[in-house]
Amino acid sequence: MSSIARELAERAGVDVDALVQELTSAARAKLSAHYRYTVLHASLTAVMGQDLQEVLTDIRAEHHHHFDALVTRIYELDGRLPDDLSLFATAGPLDEPPLAGIGDGPRALVTALIESAREAARHYTHLCELTQDKDHRTYDIAQAILFEQSEHESWFREFLATGPPARFQRGFRGRSPYLSRLPPTTLTNPQNDP
């Protein structure tokens, strides 16, 4: 399957090596974000309140699904990731800048997380532009993650009461509503997760 996927993408005019680098950067950022949300959830439990805890839990779960989908696509395109996590983490920028405002309370933290979600959305918009009308599978994955990143921003804005209510109820524990509509990958199927 992988060599066929790579060949089809190349025939459509995609620079597959460059695309794999972009996907690897996105996967690295998702792993970093999952780690960040895990640490935030664990370390700020007393000051966050239940609503923000639920948002962080759901987004953390979705980052996990996004990471799995990105890694699967990398391998479908004959890309490879290092077996050693330290090599993966130091292979390039994580696209996850340090959060400003963590010590300044939940509002400052959420404002920083909104900016982080916007930055991620810019990266997935770029991936969509690279693959539109050329590599439909990668485009669908990038677009699904982009939509979910937009949802994350709206959940944070809802928490701050600066935006309209989010379309999707929180509490579905990161079921990735857009990504789960795609054909399942070999690593993840959000619909079947507990």
C-alpha atoms as one frame of an Amber mdcrd trajectory, in Angstrom:
protein
   0.000   0.000   0.000   2.714   2.478   0.975   4.602   2.434  -2.323   1.314
   2.804  -4.210   0.309   5.810  -2.079   3.688   7.420  -2.674   3.571   6.728
  -6.406   0.056   8.186  -6.758   1.049  11.324  -4.857   4.191  11.763  -6.973
   2.214  11.277 -10.182  -0.168  14.017  -9.026   2.758  16.424  -8.684   3.410
  16.234  -4.940   6.985  16.473  -3.674   6.507  13.493  -1.365   9.786  13.939
   0.518   8.858  17.535   1.360   5.334  16.433   2.289   6.675  13.740   4.607
   8.855  16.405   6.281   5.773  18.610   6.775   3.782  15.685   8.162   6.666
  14.757  10.460   6.804  18.314  11.765   3.037  18.202  12.350   3.303  14.844
  14.135   6.124  16.183  16.322   3.980  19.198  17.233   1.015  16.949  18.063
   3.147  14.787  20.330   4.445  17.918  22.015   0.910  19.292  22.390  -0.346
  16.017  23.867   2.479  16.171  26.399   1.732  19.844  27.136  -1.967  19.218
  27.745  -1.188  16.212  29.958   1.160  18.290  32.119  -1.273  21.222  32.265
  -4.125  18.963  33.281  -2.057  17.293  36.004  -0.325  20.380  37.375  -3.119
  22.939  37.302  -6.005  20.842  38.602  -6.571  22.995  41.679  -6.733  26.340
  39.849  -8.450  25.431  36.566 -11.953  24.416  37.503 -14.016  21.600  36.024
 -14.909  23.298  32.705 -11.315  23.936  31.702 -10.296  20.449  32.849 -12.900
  18.937  30.510 -11.692  21.050  27.598  -8.067  20.067  28.203  -9.007  16.383
  28.520 -10.921  16.399  25.241  -8.263  18.295  23.326  -5.520  16.070  24.712
  -7.395  12.995  23.445  -7.880  14.581  20.027  -4.173  15.416  19.792  -3.505
  11.729  20.359  -5.821  10.799  17.452  -4.229  13.458  15.244  -0.746  12.146
  16.016  -1.790   8.595  15.119  -3.374   9.689  11.829  -0.318  11.747  10.855
   2.112   8.939  11.657   0.007   6.472   9.691   0.041   8.771   6.672   3.809
   9.245   6.950   4.270   5.480   6.743   1.720   5.150   3.938   3.940   7.530
   1.953   7.040   5.407   2.710   8.277   7.865   5.310   9.844   6.684   8.534
  10.204   8.045  12.039  13.102   7.269  14.386  12.496   4.469  16.878  14.131
   6.587  19.584  11.828   9.279  20.982  14.742  11.568  21.822  15.832  11.519
  18.169  12.288  12.299  17.048  11.906  15.143  19.537  15.216  16.758  18.575
  14.935  16.226  14.806  13.484  19.695  14.255  11.386  22.442  15.793   8.355
  21.272  17.741   6.165  24.120  16.511   4.991  24.467  20.097   6.360  27.658
  21.644   6.521  27.880  25.437   3.248  29.098  26.888   3.324  32.613  28.249
   1.039  33.400  31.111   0.918  30.002  32.837   1.637  31.576  36.209  -0.862
  34.370  35.619  -3.996  32.237  36.072  -6.470  30.387  33.862  -7.448  33.360
  31.658  -3.873  34.119  30.645  -3.214  30.430  30.085  -6.298  30.027  27.876
  -5.353  33.127  25.886  -1.928  31.560  25.222  -3.597  28.257  24.260  -5.837
  30.096  21.779  -2.759  31.503  20.059  -1.196  28.051  20.005  -4.365  26.634
  18.375  -4.256  29.427  15.776  -0.629  28.644  14.954  -1.487  24.972  14.507
  -4.403  25.939  12.259  -2.008  27.909  10.052   0.190  24.816   9.677  -2.779
  22.614   8.677  -3.998  25.256   6.258  -0.550  25.068   4.637  -0.783  21.261
   4.456  -4.197  21.583   2.794  -2.766  24.008   0.240   0.115  21.620  -0.533
  -2.142  18.639  -1.150  -5.417  20.055  -2.496  -6.453  18.289  -5.722  -3.229
  16.224  -5.600  -3.147  13.957  -2.549  -6.714  13.489  -1.389  -5.941  11.287
   1.625  -3.422  13.699   3.131  -5.695  16.628   2.281  -8.645  14.969   4.069
  -6.546  14.275   7.165  -5.133  17.817   7.254  -8.568  19.346   6.702 -10.143
  17.222   9.457  -7.408  18.234  11.895  -7.780  21.877  10.811 -11.515  21.780
  11.567 -10.857  20.222  14.959  -8.189  22.842  15.737 -10.844  25.474  15.008
 -13.165  23.701  17.433 -10.442  23.802  20.093 -10.151  27.543  19.687 -13.915
  27.935  19.978 -13.966  25.833  23.161 -11.339  28.097  24.681 -13.232  31.212
  23.574 -16.397  29.770  25.067 -14.499  29.265  28.326 -13.424  32.924  28.229
 -16.965  33.950  27.210 -15.543  35.806  24.207 -17.107  33.742  21.442 -20.260
  31.891  20.487 -20.913  28.474  22.030 -19.033  25.662  20.327 -21.051  23.496
  17.949 -19.929  20.236  19.540 -20.580  19.335  23.143 -17.471  18.865  25.198
 -17.286  15.636  27.112 -17.174  13.286  24.129 -13.628  12.607  25.326 -11.822
  13.569  22.205 -13.706  11.474  19.684 -12.362  13.645  16.861 -15.677  14.285
  15.065 -14.071  15.259  11.739 -11.194  12.789  11.729 -13.472   9.894  12.701
 -15.503  10.439   9.497 -12.508   9.404   7.407 -11.809   5.769   6.574 -10.025
   4.245   9.565  -6.268   4.131   9.573  -4.196   1.221  10.748  -3.175   2.985
  13.973  -6.358   4.644  15.132 -10.104   4.547  14.895 -11.509   7.216  17.248
 -15.033   5.755  17.021 -13.906   2.586  18.788 -11.919   4.168  21.594 -13.322
   3.896  25.141
